[in-house]
Amino acid sequence: MKLYVCIPTFNEADNIEAITGIVDSGLQKVVEKYSDISPVIFNMDSASSDGTPFLFKNTQTVFQKRSEVLSEKGKGRNLLEFIKYAKTDDVDYCITIDADISSATPDWIEEMLEPLVSGSAQFVTPIYERSRFEGSTTNHFAFPTVFAFSGLSVRQPIGGDFAFSKDFISKVCKFKVSEGTFFYGIDIFLTLIALSQNLKIKQVLLGKKIHSPSFRNLEFMFPQIAESAVNVLRQVNSLPNYAEVKDIKSNIIESNVFKHKDEAYSMLTRAYSNIIKMNRSDLEWLPDSAQSMVRDIKNSKEGITISSRIWVDILSSWYTNLLTDKSVDLKLMARSLLPFFVLRSVGFWFASENMLLSDVENEINNQAHNFSSQGVFKYIGK
């Protein structure tokens, strides 16, 4: 059976040798356990200028390596091209590992592969230990979206490290791709496709994920993820029919270290500025519960953030607008949602700083359940 492990890269010279070695060590354990597995370590690179492909090809490994270089950038572009190669080569199983991870261990490979080989899953998602100040796009957008869509508590649907079978590969190639999917929207794209096709999903605990800080990219990443999610949902004809499952055990670890507080205030200022610049027509989709807040911001009132209740209203209204009228500009609406997402994220960071760990997790789970109760995705396929 063929197994490809993809490491998508762009200028990852600092870590490519280390992560390649970790993957190779993990594959040695896999082959000891599954003697019929034939692995290839696959580097799909976005025309790095720092010699990443060269370093990958010259890293000593037990298993075969393959390097492909694209002329255009984007993690999503890398993975979509990789999936095409896997389809052409009739690969049985695939694993993707982010290139910048410094906390990965060889055990990750076996943990992610086992559900595929055993037949208990066709798509595997990670669960990482995270602090209350991490994973904002997951907590306030991706997790509520996936939960409301499928009824499953896929706690980290944009975790970045996935495993999937041949069944999944054939499904992905049938979906149209939006611009955001070529970049950071790829993870939600893959997860929603797996769910929409009623594939068997398994979550595996991988411990902490330590990698290059993504906080500074949050405002750049979020519109791509939001756009990519709606792009998939607009192509789905019906809701998946999973049986409801219980919420998973909390993956949030005890940590009150709010390292990026100063940057959070800067994000808040930019969000206010963006809302002030919006015309009335740009805000027509907002629910009544958010309109008075917008007026306060336009009147230069400070210290405004968004509660869980108002965020659920905003997210519900946003999705309803996009799913009931497919002529609405998806990219424009994704950018329109961004400042409100920032207000919600920053407000959550400030509020959670002094909350009990259990209350933090309850807030995240309750928000997802409340969003699900809005029934927004009843418009899918209409």
BALOBA-1460 file (C-alpha; in Angstrom, 3 decimals):
// residues 382
<rec num="1" residu="m" x="0.000" y="0.000" z="0.000"/>
<rec num="2" residu="k" x="1.266" y="3.447" z="-0.916"/>
<rec num="3" residu="l" x="1.681" y="6.148" z="1.724"/>
<rec num="4" residu="y" x="2.681" y="9.711" z="0.858"/>
<rec num="5" residu="v" x="3.622" y="12.133" z="3.636"/>
<rec num="6" residu="c" x="3.503" y="15.701" z="2.326"/>
<rec num="7" residu="i" x="5.478" y="18.575" z="3.829"/>
<rec num="8" residu="p" x="4.216" y="21.764" z="2.123"/>
<rec num="9" residu="t" x="6.797" y="24.552" z="2.268"/>
<rec num="10" residu="f" x="7.635" y="28.137" z="1.508"/>
<rec num="11" residu="n" x="10.986" y="29.389" z="2.829"/>
<rec num="12" residu="e" x="11.269" y="26.792" z="5.597"/>
<rec num="13" residu="a" x="15.049" y="26.346" z="5.460"/>
<rec num="14" residu="d" x="15.311" y="26.692" z="9.236"/>
<rec num="15" residu="n" x="13.210" y="23.588" z="9.950"/>
<rec num="16" residu="i" x="12.874" y="21.468" z="6.823"/>
<rec num="17" residu="e" x="15.750" y="19.130" z="7.695"/>
<rec num="18" residu="a" x="14.452" y="18.570" z="11.223"/>
<rec num="19" residu="i" x="10.847" y="17.891" z="10.232"/>
<rec num="20" residu="t" x="11.957" y="15.627" z="7.375"/>
<rec num="21" residu="g" x="14.035" y="13.608" z="9.829"/>
<rec num="22" residu="i" x="11.099" y="13.336" z="12.229"/>
<rec num="23" residu="v" x="8.813" y="12.101" z="9.446"/>
<rec num="24" residu="d" x="11.436" y="9.575" z="8.335"/>
<rec num="25" residu="s" x="11.810" y="8.255" z="11.895"/>
<rec num="26" residu="g" x="8.031" y="7.986" z="12.217"/>
<rec num="27" residu="l" x="7.822" y="6.053" z="8.980"/>
<rec num="28" residu="q" x="10.382" y="3.557" z="10.235"/>
<rec num="29" residu="k" x="8.018" y="2.736" z="13.106"/>
<rec num="30" residu="v" x="5.095" y="2.546" z="10.693"/>
<rec num="31" residu="v" x="6.853" y="0.064" z="8.399"/>
<rec num="32" residu="e" x="7.789" y="-2.105" z="11.384"/>
<rec num="33" residu="k" x="4.101" y="-2.280" z="12.278"/>
<rec num="34" residu="y" x="2.635" y="-2.409" z="8.753"/>
<rec num="35" residu="s" x="5.050" y="-4.330" z="6.567"/>
<rec num="36" residu="d" x="2.995" y="-3.786" z="3.404"/>
<rec num="37" residu="i" x="3.228" y="0.023" z="3.597"/>
<rec num="38" residu="s" x="5.472" y="1.675" z="0.999"/>
<rec num="39" residu="p" x="6.191" y="5.298" z="2.050"/>
<rec num="40" residu="v" x="7.378" y="8.381" z="0.186"/>
<rec num="41" residu="i" x="8.237" y="11.692" z="1.843"/>
<rec num="42" residu="f" x="6.879" y="14.368" z="-0.483"/>
<rec num="43" residu="n" x="7.946" y="18.013" z="-0.360"/>
<rec num="44" residu="m" x="5.674" y="20.369" z="-2.301"/>
<rec num="45" residu="d" x="7.330" y="23.774" z="-2.330"/>
<rec num="46" residu="s" x="6.112" y="27.227" z="-3.364"/>
<rec num="47" residu="a" x="9.282" y="28.442" z="-5.129"/>
<rec num="48" residu="s" x="11.205" y="29.107" z="-1.924"/>
<rec num="49" residu="s" x="14.101" y="31.549" z="-2.216"/>
<rec num="50" residu="d" x="16.025" y="30.167" z="0.781"/>
<rec num="51" residu="g" x="16.995" y="26.768" z="-0.593"/>
<rec num="52" residu="t" x="14.280" y="24.744" z="1.134"/>
<rec num="53" residu="p" x="13.937" y="22.132" z="-1.674"/>
<rec num="54" residu="f" x="17.719" y="21.697" z="-1.832"/>
<rec num="55" residu="l" x="17.931" y="21.087" z="1.912"/>
<rec num="56" residu="f" x="15.023" y="18.655" z="1.731"/>
<rec num="57" residu="k" x="16.596" y="16.635" z="-1.085"/>
<rec num="58" residu="n" x="19.936" y="16.493" z="0.734"/>
<rec num="59" residu="t" x="18.524" y="15.366" z="4.070"/>
<rec num="60" residu="q" x="19.546" y="11.774" z="4.719"/>
<rec num="61" residu="t" x="16.498" y="9.502" z="5.042"/>
<rec num="62" residu="v" x="15.735" y="5.806" z="5.005"/>
<rec num="63" residu="f" x="12.757" y="6.276" z="2.738"/>
<rec num="64" residu="q" x="12.390" y="7.696" z="-0.753"/>
<rec num="65" residu="k" x="11.929" y="11.446" z="-1.050"/>
<rec num="66" residu="r" x="10.217" y="13.380" z="-3.788"/>
<rec num="67" residu="s" x="10.427" y="17.123" z="-4.389"/>
<rec num="68" residu="e" x="8.154" y="19.256" z="-6.542"/>
<rec num="69" residu="v" x="8.395" y="23.043" z="-6.862"/>
<rec num="70" residu="l" x="5.511" y="25.284" z="-7.927"/>
<rec num="71" residu="s" x="5.898" y="28.689" z="-9.515"/>
<rec num="72" residu="e" x="3.139" y="30.243" z="-7.372"/>
<rec num="73" residu="k" x="2.817" y="30.598" z="-3.605"/>
<rec num="74" residu="g" x="0.222" y="29.287" z="-1.192"/>
<rec num="75" residu="k" x="-0.056" y="26.403" z="1.239"/>
<rec num="76" residu="g" x="-3.418" y="25.507" z="-0.239"/>
<rec num="77" residu="r" x="-1.967" y="25.478" z="-3.731"/>
<rec num="78" residu="n" x="0.779" y="23.150" z="-2.488"/>
<rec num="79" residu="l" x="-1.668" y="20.697" z="-0.938"/>
<rec num="80" residu="l" x="-4.105" y="20.722" z="-3.843"/>
<rec num="81" residu="e" x="-1.269" y="19.925" z="-6.238"/>
<rec num="82" residu="f" x="-0.072" y="17.216" z="-3.876"/>
<rec num="83" residu="i" x="-3.548" y="15.679" z="-3.849"/>
<rec num="84" residu="k" x="-3.520" y="15.619" z="-7.655"/>
<rec num="85" residu="y" x="-0.233" y="13.726" z="-7.596"/>
<rec num="86" residu="a" x="-1.650" y="11.302" z="-5.010"/>
<rec num="87" residu="k" x="-4.683" y="10.670" z="-7.207"/>
<rec num="88" residu="t" x="-2.574" y="10.093" z="-10.320"/>
<rec num="89" residu="d" x="-0.241" y="7.752" z="-8.424"/>
<rec num="90" residu="d" x="-3.190" y="5.853" z="-6.911"/>
<rec num="91" residu="v" x="-1.933" y="6.446" z="-3.358"/>
<rec num="92" residu="d" x="-3.802" y="4.630" z="-0.591"/>
<rec num="93" residu="y" x="-3.050" y="6.955" z="2.335"/>
<rec num="94" residu="c" x="-1.789" y="10.525" z="2.725"/>
<rec num="95" residu="i" x="-0.535" y="12.529" z="5.693"/>
<rec num="96" residu="t" x="0.234" y="16.253" z="5.680"/>
<rec num="97" residu="i" x="2.607" y="17.803" z="8.199"/>
<rec num="98" residu="d" x="3.265" y="21.540" z="8.519"/>
<rec num="99" residu="a" x="6.916" y="22.349" z="7.890"/>
<rec num="100" residu="d" x="7.386" y="24.851" z="10.703"/>
<rec num="101" residu="i" x="6.460" y="22.549" z="13.615"/>
<rec num="102" residu="s" x="9.133" y="22.158" z="16.283"/>
<rec num="103" residu="s" x="7.073" y="19.982" z="18.638"/>
<rec num="104" residu="a" x="6.247" y="17.121" z="16.248"/>
<rec num="105" residu="t" x="7.432" y="13.646" z="17.192"/>
<rec num="106" residu="p" x="7.833" y="10.458" z="15.135"/>
<rec num="107" residu="d" x="4.776" y="9.074" z="16.951"/>
<rec num="108" residu="w" x="2.581" y="11.593" z="15.127"/>
<rec num="109" residu="i" x="2.921" y="9.624" z="11.903"/>
<rec num="110" residu="e" x="1.682" y="6.367" z="13.410"/>
<rec num="111" residu="e" x="-1.063" y="8.118" z="15.400"/>
<rec num="112" residu="m" x="-2.445" y="9.744" z="12.267"/>
<rec num="113" residu="l" x="-2.091" y="6.697" z="10.039"/>
<rec num="114" residu="e" x="-3.579" y="4.041" z="12.336"/>
<rec num="115" residu="p" x="-7.257" y="5.088" z="11.956"/>
<rec num="116" residu="l" x="-6.897" y="4.907" z="8.171"/>
<rec num="117" residu="v" x="-5.263" y="1.477" z="8.129"/>
<rec num="118" residu="s" x="-7.736" y="0.073" z="10.666"/>
<rec num="119" residu="g" x="-10.650" y="1.383" z="8.618"/>
<rec num="120" residu="s" x="-12.053" y="3.434" z="11.498"/>
<rec num="121" residu="a" x="-11.551" y="6.690" z="9.574"/>
<rec num="122" residu="q" x="-11.160" y="8.089" z="6.088"/>
<rec num="123" residu="f" x="-10.167" y="11.555" z="7.302"/>
<rec num="124" residu="v" x="-8.127" y="12.284" z="10.446"/>
<rec num="125" residu="t" x="-7.921" y="15.645" z="12.184"/>
<rec num="126" residu="p" x="-5.583" y="16.677" z="15.006"/>
<rec num="127" residu="i" x="-6.313" y="17.826" z="18.519"/>
<rec num="128" residu="y" x="-3.574" y="19.959" z="20.058"/>
<rec num="129" residu="e" x="-3.167" y="21.301" z="23.552"/>
<rec num="130" residu="r" x="-3.615" y="25.052" z="23.354"/>
<rec num="131" residu="s" x="-3.841" y="28.014" z="25.678"/>
<rec num="132" residu="r" x="-6.960" y="30.163" z="25.919"/>
<rec num="133" residu="f" x="-5.195" y="32.829" z="23.842"/>
<rec num="134" residu="e" x="-4.582" y="30.578" z="20.839"/>
<rec num="135" residu="g" x="-6.799" y="29.277" z="18.050"/>
<rec num="136" residu="s" x="-9.147" y="32.248" z="17.684"/>
<rec num="137" residu="t" x="-10.227" y="31.409" z="14.140"/>
<rec num="138" residu="t" x="-10.854" y="27.848" z="15.281"/>
<rec num="139" residu="n" x="-12.797" y="28.824" z="18.401"/>
<rec num="140" residu="h" x="-15.013" y="31.528" z="16.905"/>
<rec num="141" residu="f" x="-15.420" y="30.507" z="13.278"/>
<rec num="142" residu="a" x="-14.212" y="27.078" z="12.160"/>
<rec num="143" residu="f" x="-15.420" y="25.047" z="15.135"/>
<rec num="144" residu="p" x="-18.917" y="26.638" z="15.257"/>
<rec num="145" residu="t" x="-19.228" y="26.256" z="11.479"/>
<rec num="146" residu="v" x="-18.281" y="22.583" z="11.451"/>
<rec num="147" residu="f" x="-20.393" y="21.778" z="14.504"/>
<rec num="148" residu="a" x="-23.502" y="23.494" z="13.104"/>
<rec num="149" residu="f" x="-22.979" y="21.864" z="9.715"/>
<rec num="150" residu="s" x="-22.341" y="18.300" z="10.851"/>
<rec num="151" residu="g" x="-23.302" y="17.960" z="14.510"/>
<rec num="152" residu="l" x="-19.788" y="16.674" z="15.194"/>
<rec num="153" residu="s" x="-17.394" y="18.290" z="17.660"/>
<rec num="154" residu="v" x="-14.424" y="18.398" z="15.326"/>
<rec num="155" residu="r" x="-12.520" y="20.608" z="17.697"/>
<rec num="156" residu="q" x="-9.697" y="21.709" z="15.404"/>
<rec num="157" residu="p" x="-10.874" y="21.543" z="11.799"/>
<rec num="158" residu="i" x="-8.110" y="23.887" z="10.657"/>
<rec num="159" residu="g" x="-5.261" y="22.251" z="12.552"/>
<rec num="160" residu="g" x="-3.008" y="21.978" z="9.504"/>
<rec num="161" residu="d" x="-1.913" y="18.363" z="9.958"/>
<rec num="162" residu="f" x="-4.268" y="15.794" z="8.438"/>
<rec num="163" residu="a" x="-4.397" y="12.210" z="7.246"/>
<rec num="164" residu="f" x="-6.775" y="10.863" z="4.626"/>
<rec num="165" residu="s" x="-7.477" y="7.859" z="2.465"/>
<rec num="166" residu="k" x="-7.984" y="7.260" z="-1.229"/>
<rec num="167" residu="d" x="-11.760" y="7.662" z="-0.712"/>
<rec num="168" residu="f" x="-11.234" y="11.269" z="0.349"/>
<rec num="169" residu="i" x="-8.824" y="12.090" z="-2.477"/>
<rec num="170" residu="s" x="-11.439" y="11.237" z="-5.108"/>
<rec num="171" residu="k" x="-13.976" y="13.555" z="-3.425"/>
<rec num="172" residu="v" x="-11.706" y="16.610" z="-3.171"/>
<rec num="173" residu="c" x="-10.972" y="16.726" z="-6.882"/>
<rec num="174" residu="k" x="-14.675" y="17.279" z="-7.643"/>
<rec num="175" residu="f" x="-14.946" y="20.576" z="-5.732"/>
<rec num="176" residu="k" x="-14.332" y="24.016" z="-7.205"/>
<rec num="177" residu="v" x="-11.704" y="26.081" z="-5.435"/>
<rec num="178" residu="s" x="-11.933" y="29.737" z="-4.380"/>
<rec num="179" residu="e" x="-8.962" y="32.078" z="-4.179"/>
<rec num="180" residu="g" x="-8.738" y="31.799" z="-0.401"/>
<rec num="181" residu="t" x="-8.423" y="28.022" z="-0.611"/>
<rec num="182" residu="f" x="-5.095" y="28.400" z="-2.411"/>
<rec num="183" residu="f" x="-3.730" y="29.966" z="0.768"/>
<rec num="184" residu="y" x="-4.863" y="29.550" z="4.409"/>
<rec num="185" residu="g" x="-8.374" y="28.461" z="3.464"/>
<rec num="186" residu="i" x="-7.192" y="24.969" z="2.543"/>
<rec num="187" residu="d" x="-7.739" y="23.343" z="5.954"/>
<rec num="188" residu="i" x="-11.418" y="24.252" z="6.315"/>
<rec num="189" residu="f" x="-11.886" y="23.350" z="2.648"/>
<rec num="190" residu="l" x="-10.609" y="19.817" z="3.250"/>
<rec num="191" residu="t" x="-12.489" y="19.288" z="6.518"/>
<rec num="192" residu="l" x="-15.846" y="20.494" z="5.198"/>
<rec num="193" residu="i" x="-15.512" y="18.296" z="2.117"/>
<rec num="194" residu="a" x="-14.848" y="15.243" z="4.284"/>
<rec num="195" residu="l" x="-17.894" y="16.039" z="6.421"/>
<rec num="196" residu="s" x="-20.136" y="16.884" z="3.485"/>
<rec num="197" residu="q" x="-19.396" y="13.480" z="1.947"/>
<rec num="198" residu="n" x="-20.248" y="11.650" z="5.189"/>
<rec num="199" residu="l" x="-16.765" y="10.174" z="5.429"/>
<rec num="200" residu="k" x="-15.656" y="8.593" z="8.682"/>
<rec num="201" residu="i" x="-13.843" y="11.184" z="10.809"/>
<rec num="202" residu="k" x="-11.378" y="10.521" z="13.627"/>
<rec num="203" residu="q" x="-9.616" y="13.013" z="15.904"/>
<rec num="204" residu="v" x="-6.203" y="12.143" z="17.334"/>
<rec num="205" residu="l" x="-4.468" y="13.765" z="20.288"/>
<rec num="206" residu="l" x="-1.034" y="15.063" z="19.281"/>
<rec num="207" residu="g" x="-0.092" y="17.143" z="22.331"/>
<rec num="208" residu="k" x="1.244" y="20.657" z="21.925"/>
<rec num="209" residu="k" x="1.807" y="22.224" z="18.538"/>
<rec num="210" residu="i" x="4.726" y="24.617" z="18.708"/>
<rec num="211" residu="h" x="5.377" y="26.393" z="15.433"/>
<rec num="212" residu="s" x="6.077" y="29.790" z="13.922"/>
<rec num="213" residu="p" x="3.745" y="32.363" z="15.547"/>
<rec num="214" residu="s" x="0.639" y="32.903" z="13.436"/>
<rec num="215" residu="f" x="-0.932" y="35.670" z="15.521"/>
<rec num="216" residu="r" x="0.425" y="38.451" z="13.318"/>
<rec num="217" residu="n" x="-1.140" y="36.781" z="10.278"/>
<rec num="218" residu="l" x="-4.589" y="36.497" z="11.859"/>
<rec num="219" residu="e" x="-6.129" y="39.419" z="9.991"/>
<rec num="220" residu="f" x="-4.620" y="38.173" z="6.726"/>
<rec num="221" residu="m" x="-5.661" y="34.546" z="7.246"/>
<rec num="222" residu="f" x="-9.218" y="34.946" z="8.496"/>
<rec num="223" residu="p" x="-10.889" y="36.268" z="5.296"/>
<rec num="224" residu="q" x="-9.296" y="33.435" z="3.310"/>
<rec num="225" residu="i" x="-10.654" y="30.835" z="5.737"/>
<rec num="226" residu="a" x="-14.116" y="32.406" z="5.831"/>
<rec num="227" residu="e" x="-14.257" y="32.648" z="2.029"/>
<rec num="228" residu="s" x="-13.104" y="29.062" z="1.598"/>
<rec num="229" residu="a" x="-15.711" y="27.710" z="4.027"/>
<rec num="230" residu="v" x="-18.616" y="29.329" z="2.207"/>
<rec num="231" residu="n" x="-17.224" y="28.238" z="-1.142"/>
<rec num="232" residu="v" x="-17.560" y="24.604" z="-0.058"/>
<rec num="233" residu="l" x="-20.970" y="25.066" z="1.566"/>
<rec num="234" residu="r" x="-22.346" y="26.686" z="-1.593"/>
<rec num="235" residu="q" x="-21.471" y="23.490" z="-3.495"/>
<rec num="236" residu="v" x="-23.073" y="21.077" z="-1.030"/>
<rec num="237" residu="n" x="-26.590" y="19.860" z="-1.776"/>
<rec num="238" residu="s" x="-27.590" y="18.599" z="1.682"/>
<rec num="239" residu="l" x="-26.450" y="18.402" z="5.276"/>
<rec num="240" residu="p" x="-24.416" y="15.366" z="6.324"/>
<rec num="241" residu="n" x="-26.247" y="12.734" z="8.361"/>
<rec num="242" residu="y" x="-23.877" y="11.940" z="11.194"/>
<rec num="243" residu="a" x="-25.217" y="10.721" z="14.503"/>
<rec num="244" residu="e" x="-24.716" y="13.337" z="17.197"/>
<rec num="245" residu="v" x="-21.616" y="12.799" z="19.321"/>
<rec num="246" residu="k" x="-20.637" y="14.103" z="22.738"/>
<rec num="247" residu="d" x="-18.318" y="17.065" z="23.111"/>
<rec num="248" residu="i" x="-14.690" y="16.063" z="23.403"/>
<rec num="249" residu="k" x="-12.622" y="16.562" z="26.515"/>
<rec num="250" residu="s" x="-11.173" y="20.052" z="26.751"/>
<rec num="251" residu="n" x="-7.944" y="20.572" z="24.830"/>
<rec num="252" residu="i" x="-7.244" y="23.930" z="26.476"/>
<rec num="253" residu="i" x="-4.352" y="23.828" z="28.914"/>
<rec num="254" residu="e" x="-3.826" y="26.069" z="31.935"/>
<rec num="255" residu="s" x="-2.046" y="29.250" z="30.924"/>
<rec num="256" residu="n" x="-2.774" y="32.859" z="31.830"/>
<rec num="257" residu="v" x="0.124" y="34.293" z="29.864"/>
<rec num="258" residu="f" x="-1.392" y="36.838" z="27.479"/>
<rec num="259" residu="k" x="1.774" y="37.549" z="25.477"/>
<rec num="260" residu="h" x="0.228" y="39.573" z="22.687"/>
<rec num="261" residu="k" x="-1.904" y="42.003" z="24.703"/>
<rec num="262" residu="d" x="-0.318" y="45.113" z="23.177"/>
<rec num="263" residu="e" x="-0.837" y="43.699" z="19.688"/>
<rec num="264" residu="a" x="-4.431" y="42.873" z="20.595"/>
<rec num="265" residu="y" x="-5.087" y="46.536" z="21.361"/>
<rec num="266" residu="s" x="-3.603" y="47.451" z="17.978"/>
<rec num="267" residu="m" x="-5.886" y="44.924" z="16.279"/>
<rec num="268" residu="l" x="-8.843" y="46.444" z="18.085"/>
<rec num="269" residu="t" x="-7.912" y="49.913" z="16.846"/>
<rec num="270" residu="r" x="-7.661" y="48.668" z="13.257"/>
<rec num="271" residu="a" x="-11.020" y="46.925" z="13.557"/>
<rec num="272" residu="y" x="-12.684" y="50.148" z="14.769"/>
<rec num="273" residu="s" x="-11.088" y="52.047" z="11.894"/>
<rec num="274" residu="n" x="-12.306" y="49.518" z="9.326"/>
<rec num="275" residu="i" x="-15.866" y="49.621" z="10.652"/>
<rec num="276" residu="i" x="-15.890" y="53.430" z="10.643"/>
<rec num="277" residu="k" x="-14.862" y="53.374" z="6.970"/>
<rec num="278" residu="m" x="-17.725" y="51.061" z="5.992"/>
<rec num="279" residu="n" x="-20.695" y="52.524" z="4.162"/>
<rec num="280" residu="r" x="-24.266" y="51.780" z="5.162"/>
<rec num="281" residu="s" x="-24.572" y="49.389" z="2.211"/>
<rec num="282" residu="d" x="-21.547" y="47.455" z="3.482"/>
<rec num="283" residu="l" x="-23.354" y="46.804" z="6.756"/>
<rec num="284" residu="e" x="-26.877" y="45.956" z="5.613"/>
<rec num="285" residu="w" x="-26.300" y="42.256" z="6.319"/>
<rec num="286" residu="l" x="-25.651" y="42.894" z="10.011"/>
<rec num="287" residu="p" x="-28.387" y="41.842" z="12.480"/>
<rec num="288" residu="d" x="-30.218" y="44.462" z="14.535"/>
<rec num="289" residu="s" x="-28.331" y="43.372" z="17.659"/>
<rec num="290" residu="a" x="-25.086" y="44.623" z="16.088"/>
<rec num="291" residu="q" x="-26.319" y="47.821" z="14.441"/>
<rec num="292" residu="s" x="-26.306" y="49.885" z="17.658"/>
<rec num="293" residu="m" x="-22.767" y="48.697" z="18.371"/>
<rec num="294" residu="v" x="-21.690" y="49.928" z="14.932"/>
<rec num="295" residu="r" x="-23.265" y="53.320" z="15.624"/>
<rec num="296" residu="d" x="-21.323" y="53.547" z="18.888"/>
<rec num="297" residu="i" x="-18.077" y="52.743" z="17.090"/>
<rec num="298" residu="k" x="-18.798" y="55.333" z="14.401"/>
<rec num="299" residu="n" x="-19.408" y="57.836" z="17.210"/>
<rec num="300" residu="s" x="-15.875" y="57.145" z="18.459"/>
<rec num="301" residu="k" x="-16.845" y="55.214" z="21.562"/>
<rec num="302" residu="e" x="-13.981" y="53.019" z="22.745"/>
<rec num="303" residu="g" x="-13.659" y="49.728" z="24.585"/>
<rec num="304" residu="i" x="-16.296" y="47.983" z="22.469"/>
<rec num="305" residu="t" x="-15.968" y="44.244" z="21.960"/>
<rec num="306" residu="i" x="-18.462" y="41.565" z="20.964"/>
<rec num="307" residu="s" x="-20.120" y="39.091" z="23.303"/>
<rec num="308" residu="s" x="-20.732" y="35.468" z="22.394"/>
<rec num="309" residu="r" x="-24.452" y="36.176" z="21.918"/>
<rec num="310" residu="i" x="-23.921" y="39.037" z="19.471"/>
<rec num="311" residu="w" x="-21.201" y="37.119" z="17.629"/>
<rec num="312" residu="v" x="-23.621" y="34.225" z="17.070"/>
<rec num="313" residu="d" x="-26.145" y="36.706" z="15.663"/>
<rec num="314" residu="i" x="-23.531" y="38.253" z="13.380"/>
<rec num="315" residu="l" x="-22.212" y="34.924" z="12.146"/>
<rec num="316" residu="s" x="-25.741" y="33.619" z="11.536"/>
<rec num="317" residu="s" x="-26.718" y="36.707" z="9.570"/>
<rec num="318" residu="w" x="-23.489" y="36.579" z="7.559"/>
<rec num="319" residu="y" x="-23.948" y="32.942" z="6.558"/>
<rec num="320" residu="t" x="-27.655" y="33.401" z="5.806"/>
<rec num="321" residu="n" x="-26.882" y="36.275" z="3.467"/>
<rec num="322" residu="l" x="-24.264" y="34.263" z="1.570"/>
<rec num="323" residu="l" x="-26.150" y="30.980" z="1.370"/>
<rec num="324" residu="t" x="-29.516" y="32.406" z="0.327"/>
<rec num="325" residu="d" x="-28.039" y="34.650" z="-2.380"/>
<rec num="326" residu="k" x="-25.089" y="33.104" z="-4.207"/>
<rec num="327" residu="s" x="-24.601" y="36.268" z="-6.239"/>
<rec num="328" residu="v" x="-23.318" y="38.062" z="-3.126"/>
<rec num="329" residu="d" x="-19.578" y="38.693" z="-3.461"/>
<rec num="330" residu="l" x="-17.929" y="36.114" z="-1.211"/>
<rec num="331" residu="k" x="-14.510" y="37.755" z="-1.019"/>
<rec num="332" residu="l" x="-16.009" y="41.143" z="-0.160"/>
<rec num="333" residu="m" x="-18.233" y="39.648" z="2.543"/>
<rec num="334" residu="a" x="-15.299" y="37.781" z="4.063"/>
<rec num="335" residu="r" x="-13.442" y="41.073" z="4.431"/>
<rec num="336" residu="s" x="-16.590" y="42.682" z="5.888"/>
<rec num="337" residu="l" x="-16.771" y="40.023" z="8.600"/>
<rec num="338" residu="l" x="-13.112" y="40.459" z="9.591"/>
<rec num="339" residu="p" x="-13.380" y="43.496" z="11.925"/>
<rec num="340" residu="f" x="-16.278" y="41.911" z="13.806"/>
<rec num="341" residu="f" x="-14.298" y="38.690" z="14.160"/>
<rec num="342" residu="v" x="-11.431" y="40.741" z="15.609"/>
<rec num="343" residu="l" x="-13.777" y="42.406" z="18.111"/>
<rec num="344" residu="r" x="-15.028" y="38.996" z="19.190"/>
<rec num="345" residu="s" x="-11.543" y="37.467" z="19.423"/>
<rec num="346" residu="v" x="-9.991" y="40.327" z="21.370"/>
<rec num="347" residu="g" x="-13.006" y="40.533" z="23.665"/>
<rec num="348" residu="f" x="-12.691" y="36.814" z="24.362"/>
<rec num="349" residu="w" x="-8.985" y="37.141" z="25.145"/>
<rec num="350" residu="f" x="-9.607" y="39.941" z="27.630"/>
<rec num="351" residu="a" x="-12.555" y="38.180" z="29.278"/>
<rec num="352" residu="s" x="-10.874" y="34.779" z="29.481"/>
<rec num="353" residu="e" x="-7.749" y="36.147" z="31.122"/>
<rec num="354" residu="n" x="-9.408" y="35.839" z="34.519"/>
<rec num="355" residu="m" x="-11.753" y="32.916" z="33.849"/>
<rec num="356" residu="l" x="-11.491" y="29.372" z="35.139"/>
<rec num="357" residu="l" x="-10.216" y="26.905" z="32.572"/>
<rec num="358" residu="s" x="-13.530" y="25.018" z="32.602"/>
<rec num="359" residu="d" x="-15.435" y="28.256" z="31.986"/>
<rec num="360" residu="v" x="-13.242" y="29.066" z="28.987"/>
<rec num="361" residu="e" x="-14.023" y="25.711" z="27.375"/>
<rec num="362" residu="n" x="-17.725" y="26.055" z="28.238"/>
<rec num="363" residu="e" x="-17.815" y="29.459" z="26.566"/>
<rec num="364" residu="i" x="-16.370" y="28.012" z="23.355"/>
<rec num="365" residu="n" x="-18.657" y="24.974" z="23.354"/>
<rec num="366" residu="n" x="-21.791" y="26.943" z="24.251"/>
<rec num="367" residu="q" x="-21.069" y="29.415" z="21.468"/>
<rec num="368" residu="a" x="-20.888" y="26.560" z="18.953"/>
<rec num="369" residu="h" x="-24.112" y="25.024" z="20.268"/>
<rec num="370" residu="n" x="-25.917" y="28.382" z="20.182"/>
<rec num="371" residu="f" x="-24.797" y="28.997" z="16.617"/>
<rec num="372" residu="s" x="-25.954" y="25.523" z="15.632"/>
<rec num="373" residu="s" x="-29.393" y="26.201" z="17.125"/>
<rec num="374" residu="q" x="-29.869" y="29.082" z="14.647"/>
<rec num="375" residu="g" x="-30.372" y="26.538" z="11.859"/>
<rec num="376" residu="v" x="-28.456" y="28.626" z="9.358"/>
<rec num="377" residu="f" x="-27.418" y="25.685" z="7.223"/>
<rec num="378" residu="k" x="-30.978" y="24.722" z="6.432"/>
<rec num="379" residu="y" x="-30.465" y="26.934" z="3.380"/>
<rec num="380" residu="i" x="-27.813" y="24.597" z="1.967"/>
<rec num="381" residu="g" x="-28.861" y="23.116" z="-1.344"/>
<rec num="382" residu="k" x="-31.868" y="25.457" z="-1.657"/>
